[in-house]
């Protein structure tokens, strides 16, 4: 979980979250593992812990799930890390070995270079532990190495990998992504404080102001509200006024506006344009369907492979900062990038979501088991 306090310049982040942080055009998708996969992984962790205990030499100590907390200061930000080392082996001479254990669903052993490429996130996690451990280790014992231990969940075969690069080399790109993102959030929050929310209507009709006043008053007493009014009453404008005002005042960090039909989202977009004089102060992303975003682009299955899309993103020379330089790019602009670089405009829109304060889309992005991975 990533938490940013722009006032104090503090970022709280888990070690695993940091290792996974960054932008890619991977397709993603709902988790295929579920609870059974988590339980199986836990069982293998326990099994390997038992084996490690049995193989301890005289004078050695083994710690399981060793908690670690450390603070790193970079570019004026205080980054507070927390995590748990799977296994910490303390050798008889005081030297230490950090072990990161991951259960994988693939036959082992396999070519090491292939595994290092496929599981670079796991190696980053280990690299970060190697960097943080000296900051949190009060015994000042010499750390000699880190080990990434992979176990095949089907056969139980274990393969151990060792870092092929210095931890700083693996972690520096992640530092760049993280610091760029938190600075962008700080800039957005600064703009948000001076946000001017225009009236949703040129002239208020009978009952609308009472409806609005009731909404603002009721929201102070309940976390969930149900609003009901006839079609054409102006619910969208009143609701957006309430949501945007709360965003400006710091009552919440993000707005999710959901509807059942795409046709119901277009009036929301138009209403927002009339109420926000400076759209950069509230970045809005209207998530449309894959079919709509990819219409007439003639993508093949090969074109949409994660490896192909990520390579095209790297080759394009584009960056999130460039795409957001003048606010959130329109769907037409994303499709133009698709024509030029072969990038999937749908995945581009998802990649920009963390930079946006208002997400507009279908109900299924939150409640549909097969689609809620889009937002979460």
C-alpha positions as CSV (number, residue, x, y, z in Angstrom):
1,X,0.0,0.0,0.0
2,X,1.4,3.4,-1.0
3,X,0.6,6.4,1.2
4,X,1.8,9.9,0.4
5,X,1.8,12.9,2.8
6,X,2.7,15.8,0.5
7,X,2.6,18.3,3.4
8,X,5.3,16.5,5.3
9,X,7.1,15.0,2.3
10,X,6.7,11.4,3.6
11,X,5.9,8.3,1.6
12,X,5.0,5.0,3.3
13,X,5.4,2.0,1.1
14,X,5.9,-1.8,1.5
15,X,9.0,-3.5,0.1
16,X,7.0,-5.6,-2.3
17,X,4.9,-2.6,-3.4
18,X,8.2,-0.7,-4.2
19,X,9.5,-3.7,-6.2
20,X,6.4,-3.8,-8.3
21,X,6.1,-0.1,-8.7
22,X,6.3,1.2,-12.3
23,X,4.4,1.6,-15.5
24,X,3.9,-1.0,-18.2
25,X,1.5,-1.9,-20.9
26,X,0.9,-5.4,-19.7
27,X,-2.7,-6.6,-20.2
28,X,-3.2,-7.6,-16.6
29,X,-6.4,-9.4,-15.8
30,X,-8.2,-11.0,-12.8
31,X,-6.1,-13.2,-10.6
32,X,-6.1,-16.8,-11.6
33,X,-4.8,-18.1,-8.4
34,X,-7.2,-17.1,-5.7
35,X,-7.2,-18.3,-2.1
36,X,-6.1,-21.8,-2.9
37,X,-2.9,-20.5,-4.6
38,X,-2.1,-18.3,-1.6
39,X,-2.6,-21.2,0.7
40,X,-0.4,-23.4,-1.5
41,X,2.3,-20.8,-1.4
42,X,2.1,-20.5,2.3
43,X,2.5,-24.3,2.7
44,X,5.7,-24.3,0.6
45,X,7.0,-21.4,2.7
46,X,6.5,-23.5,5.8
47,X,8.0,-26.5,4.2
48,X,11.2,-24.7,3.2
49,X,11.4,-23.1,6.6
50,X,11.4,-26.6,8.2
51,X,14.1,-27.8,5.8
52,X,16.2,-24.8,6.6
53,X,15.9,-25.5,10.3
54,X,16.9,-29.1,9.8
55,X,20.0,-28.1,7.9
56,X,21.3,-25.5,10.4
57,X,25.0,-25.9,11.3
58,X,26.2,-25.5,14.8
59,X,26.1,-21.9,15.9
60,X,23.7,-20.8,13.1
61,X,20.3,-19.1,13.7
62,X,17.4,-18.9,11.4
63,X,14.7,-16.2,11.6
64,X,11.4,-16.6,9.7
65,X,9.4,-13.6,8.6
66,X,11.9,-11.2,10.0
67,X,10.3,-7.7,10.2
68,X,12.2,-4.8,8.7
69,X,11.6,-1.1,8.8
70,X,13.9,1.5,7.4
71,X,13.9,5.1,6.2
72,X,15.6,6.4,3.0
73,X,15.8,10.1,2.1
74,X,15.8,10.8,-1.6
75,X,15.3,14.2,-3.4
76,X,13.7,15.8,-0.3
77,X,11.3,12.9,0.3
78,X,11.4,10.6,3.3
79,X,10.6,7.1,2.1
80,X,9.5,4.8,5.0
81,X,9.8,1.1,4.1
82,X,8.2,-1.9,5.8
83,X,8.4,-5.5,5.0
84,X,9.2,-9.0,6.2
85,X,12.2,-11.1,5.1
86,X,11.1,-14.7,4.4
87,X,14.3,-16.2,5.9
88,X,17.2,-14.5,7.6
89,X,20.1,-16.9,8.3
90,X,22.7,-15.7,10.8
91,X,25.9,-17.7,10.5
92,X,28.2,-18.6,13.3
93,X,30.6,-15.8,12.6
94,X,27.8,-13.2,12.6
95,X,27.5,-12.8,8.8
96,X,23.9,-12.9,7.4
97,X,22.1,-14.2,4.4
98,X,18.8,-12.8,3.3
99,X,16.5,-15.3,1.5
100,X,13.4,-14.3,-0.5
101,X,11.2,-17.3,-1.3
102,X,8.7,-17.4,-4.1
103,X,6.5,-20.3,-5.2
104,X,6.1,-20.5,-9.0
105,X,3.9,-22.5,-11.4
106,X,6.5,-23.7,-13.9
107,X,8.9,-26.6,-14.2
108,X,12.3,-26.1,-12.5
109,X,15.2,-26.1,-12.9
110,X,15.4,-23.7,-15.9
111,X,17.9,-21.4,-17.5
112,X,19.0,-18.8,-15.0
113,X,19.0,-15.9,-17.4
114,X,15.4,-16.7,-18.4
115,X,14.3,-16.8,-14.7
116,X,16.1,-13.6,-13.9
117,X,14.3,-11.9,-16.7
118,X,10.8,-13.3,-15.9
119,X,11.1,-12.7,-12.2
120,X,12.9,-9.4,-12.1
121,X,10.3,-8.1,-9.7
122,X,11.2,-10.8,-7.2
123,X,14.9,-9.9,-7.6
124,X,14.1,-6.3,-7.0
125,X,12.4,-7.2,-3.8
126,X,15.5,-9.1,-2.7
127,X,17.7,-6.2,-3.8
128,X,15.7,-3.8,-1.7
129,X,16.0,-6.0,1.4
130,X,19.8,-6.1,0.8
131,X,19.9,-2.3,0.7
132,X,17.6,-1.7,3.7
133,X,18.9,-4.4,6.0
134,X,22.1,-2.5,7.0
135,X,19.9,0.5,7.9
136,X,17.8,-1.5,10.2
137,X,20.2,-4.1,11.6
138,X,21.2,-3.0,15.1
139,X,23.8,-5.8,15.4
140,X,25.8,-4.4,12.4
141,X,26.6,-8.0,11.3
142,X,28.2,-8.2,7.9
143,X,25.6,-9.2,5.2
144,X,27.3,-11.5,2.7
145,X,24.6,-12.3,0.2
146,X,21.0,-12.6,-0.8
147,X,19.3,-15.6,-2.3
148,X,16.1,-15.8,-4.4
149,X,14.7,-19.3,-3.8
150,X,12.1,-20.5,-6.3
151,X,10.0,-23.6,-5.7
152,X,7.9,-25.3,-8.3
153,X,4.4,-25.8,-6.7
154,X,3.8,-29.0,-8.6
155,X,7.0,-30.9,-8.1
156,X,8.6,-29.1,-5.1
157,X,11.9,-28.7,-7.1
158,X,13.9,-25.8,-5.7
159,X,16.2,-23.5,-7.7
160,X,18.3,-20.7,-6.0
161,X,19.2,-17.5,-7.9
162,X,21.8,-15.0,-6.9
163,X,21.7,-11.2,-7.8
164,X,23.6,-10.7,-11.0
165,X,23.6,-6.9,-10.6
166,X,24.3,-4.5,-7.8
167,X,21.1,-3.7,-5.9
168,X,21.3,0.0,-6.9
169,X,21.3,-0.9,-10.6
170,X,18.1,-2.9,-10.2
171,X,16.4,-0.3,-8.0
172,X,17.3,3.0,-9.7
173,X,14.6,2.8,-12.4
174,X,12.0,2.2,-9.6
175,X,13.3,5.2,-7.7
176,X,12.8,7.3,-10.8
177,X,9.2,6.1,-11.3
178,X,8.3,6.5,-7.6
179,X,9.8,10.0,-7.2
180,X,8.3,11.3,-10.4
181,X,4.9,10.0,-9.4
182,X,4.9,11.5,-5.9
183,X,6.1,14.9,-7.3
184,X,3.3,14.8,-9.8
185,X,0.8,14.1,-7.0
186,X,2.2,17.0,-5.0
187,X,1.8,19.3,-7.9
188,X,-1.8,18.1,-8.5
189,X,-2.7,18.5,-4.8
190,X,-1.3,22.0,-4.8
191,X,-3.5,22.9,-7.8
192,X,-6.5,21.2,-6.1
193,X,-6.4,23.6,-3.1
194,X,-7.3,26.5,-5.4
195,X,-9.9,24.6,-7.3
196,X,-12.9,26.6,-8.3
197,X,-16.0,24.5,-8.7
198,X,-18.5,26.4,-10.9
199,X,-22.2,26.1,-10.2
200,X,-23.7,23.1,-12.1
201,X,-26.5,25.2,-13.4
202,X,-26.9,28.7,-14.9
203,X,-30.1,29.0,-13.0
204,X,-31.4,26.8,-10.2
205,X,-34.8,25.2,-10.7
206,X,-37.3,24.6,-8.0
207,X,-36.2,21.9,-5.6
208,X,-32.6,21.7,-6.8
209,X,-31.1,23.9,-4.0
210,X,-33.0,22.0,-1.4
211,X,-31.8,18.7,-2.8
212,X,-28.2,20.0,-2.7
213,X,-28.5,21.3,0.8
214,X,-29.9,17.9,2.0
215,X,-27.1,16.1,0.3
216,X,-24.4,18.1,1.9
217,X,-26.0,17.9,5.3
218,X,-26.8,14.2,5.2
219,X,-23.3,13.3,4.0
220,X,-21.9,14.5,7.3
221,X,-23.9,11.9,9.2
222,X,-23.6,8.8,6.9
223,X,-21.0,7.1,4.8
224,X,-23.5,5.7,2.3
225,X,-26.3,7.7,0.7
226,X,-29.0,6.9,-1.9
227,X,-30.3,9.8,-3.9
228,X,-33.5,9.6,-5.9
229,X,-35.0,12.2,-8.2
230,X,-36.7,12.2,-11.6
231,X,-34.8,12.0,-14.9
232,X,-33.6,15.4,-15.9
233,X,-33.8,16.8,-12.4
234,X,-30.0,17.6,-12.3
235,X,-28.7,14.9,-10.1
236,X,-25.4,14.6,-12.0
237,X,-24.5,18.3,-11.5
238,X,-25.4,18.3,-7.9
239,X,-23.6,15.1,-7.1
240,X,-20.5,16.4,-9.0
241,X,-20.5,19.7,-7.1
242,X,-20.6,17.7,-3.8
243,X,-17.8,15.3,-4.9
244,X,-15.5,18.0,-6.4
245,X,-15.9,20.2,-3.3
246,X,-15.0,17.4,-1.0
247,X,-11.9,16.6,-3.2
248,X,-10.8,20.2,-3.0
249,X,-11.2,20.3,0.8
250,X,-9.3,17.1,1.2
251,X,-12.2,14.9,2.4
252,X,-11.1,12.2,-0.1
253,X,-8.3,11.5,-2.4
254,X,-10.2,10.2,-5.5
255,X,-13.6,10.1,-7.0
256,X,-15.1,7.1,-8.8
257,X,-18.1,7.9,-10.9
258,X,-19.8,4.7,-12.1
259,X,-22.8,4.1,-14.4
260,X,-24.4,1.2,-16.1
261,X,-24.1,2.5,-19.7
262,X,-21.6,4.4,-21.7
263,X,-24.3,6.7,-22.9
264,X,-24.9,7.8,-19.3
265,X,-21.2,8.8,-19.0
266,X,-21.1,11.3,-21.8
267,X,-23.4,13.8,-20.0
268,X,-21.0,13.5,-17.0
269,X,-18.1,14.5,-19.2
270,X,-19.9,17.5,-20.5
271,X,-21.1,18.5,-17.0
272,X,-17.5,18.3,-15.8
273,X,-16.3,20.6,-18.6
274,X,-18.8,23.2,-17.6
275,X,-17.8,23.1,-13.9
276,X,-14.0,22.9,-14.1
277,X,-12.3,25.9,-15.6
278,X,-8.9,24.3,-15.2
279,X,-9.1,20.6,-16.0
280,X,-5.4,20.1,-14.9
281,X,-6.4,20.7,-11.3
282,X,-8.7,17.6,-11.4
283,X,-7.3,15.1,-13.9
284,X,-10.2,13.0,-15.2
285,X,-10.0,9.6,-16.9
286,X,-13.0,8.3,-18.8
287,X,-12.4,4.6,-19.1
288,X,-14.0,3.2,-22.3
289,X,-14.2,-0.4,-23.4
290,X,-11.4,-2.2,-25.1
291,X,-13.6,-2.6,-28.2
292,X,-14.3,1.1,-28.4
293,X,-10.7,2.1,-27.8
294,X,-9.3,-0.4,-30.3
295,X,-11.9,0.1,-33.0
296,X,-10.5,0.1,-36.6
297,X,-6.9,-0.3,-35.3
298,X,-6.6,-3.9,-36.5
299,X,-4.6,-5.2,-33.6
300,X,-3.6,-8.9,-33.9
301,X,-3.2,-11.2,-30.9
302,X,0.6,-10.9,-31.4
303,X,0.4,-7.1,-31.3
304,X,-1.3,-7.3,-27.9
305,X,1.1,-9.6,-26.3
306,X,2.6,-8.0,-23.1
307,X,6.2,-8.4,-24.3
308,X,5.4,-6.7,-27.6
309,X,3.5,-3.8,-26.1
310,X,6.1,-3.1,-23.4
311,X,8.9,-3.2,-26.0
312,X,7.0,-0.7,-28.2
313,X,6.5,1.5,-25.1
314,X,10.2,1.5,-24.5
315,X,11.1,2.1,-28.1
316,X,8.7,5.0,-28.4
317,X,10.7,7.1,-26.0
318,X,7.4,8.3,-24.4
319,X,7.0,8.8,-20.7
320,X,4.0,9.4,-18.4
321,X,5.3,12.9,-17.7
322,X,5.3,13.7,-21.4
323,X,1.8,12.3,-21.9
324,X,0.4,14.3,-18.9
325,X,2.3,17.5,-19.8
326,X,-0.9,19.3,-20.7
327,X,-3.4,17.3,-18.7
328,X,-4.9,13.9,-19.4
329,X,-4.7,13.1,-23.1
330,X,-8.0,12.6,-24.9
331,X,-9.1,9.3,-26.5
332,X,-8.3,10.8,-29.9
333,X,-4.8,11.6,-28.8
334,X,-4.3,8.1,-27.3
335,X,-5.5,6.6,-30.6
336,X,-3.1,8.8,-32.5
337,X,-0.2,7.4,-30.4
338,X,-1.5,4.0,-31.3
339,X,-1.3,4.7,-35.0
340,X,2.2,6.2,-34.6
341,X,3.8,3.6,-32.2
342,X,1.6,0.6,-32.3
343,X,0.6,1.1,-28.7
344,X,-2.7,-0.2,-27.3
345,X,-4.8,2.9,-26.4
346,X,-6.8,1.0,-23.9
347,X,-3.8,0.0,-21.9
348,X,-2.4,3.5,-22.2
349,X,-5.5,4.8,-20.5
350,X,-5.2,2.3,-17.7
351,X,-1.5,3.3,-17.2
352,X,-2.6,6.9,-16.7
353,X,-5.2,6.1,-14.0
354,X,-2.9,6.6,-11.0
355,X,-2.3,10.2,-12.1
356,X,-6.1,10.9,-12.3
357,X,-8.3,12.1,-9.5
358,X,-11.7,11.3,-11.1
359,X,-12.3,7.9,-12.7
360,X,-15.4,7.6,-14.8
361,X,-16.5,4.1,-16.0
362,X,-18.9,1.2,-15.8
363,X,-20.1,-0.4,-12.6
364,X,-18.4,-3.7,-13.5
365,X,-15.0,-2.1,-13.0
366,X,-15.7,-2.2,-9.3
367,X,-18.3,-5.0,-8.9
368,X,-17.7,-7.4,-11.8
369,X,-15.4,-10.3,-10.8
370,X,-14.0,-10.4,-14.3
371,X,-13.4,-6.7,-14.6
372,X,-12.7,-5.2,-11.2
373,X,-9.0,-5.7,-11.7
374,X,-9.1,-2.6,-14.0
375,X,-9.6,-0.3,-11.0
376,X,-8.1,-2.4,-8.3
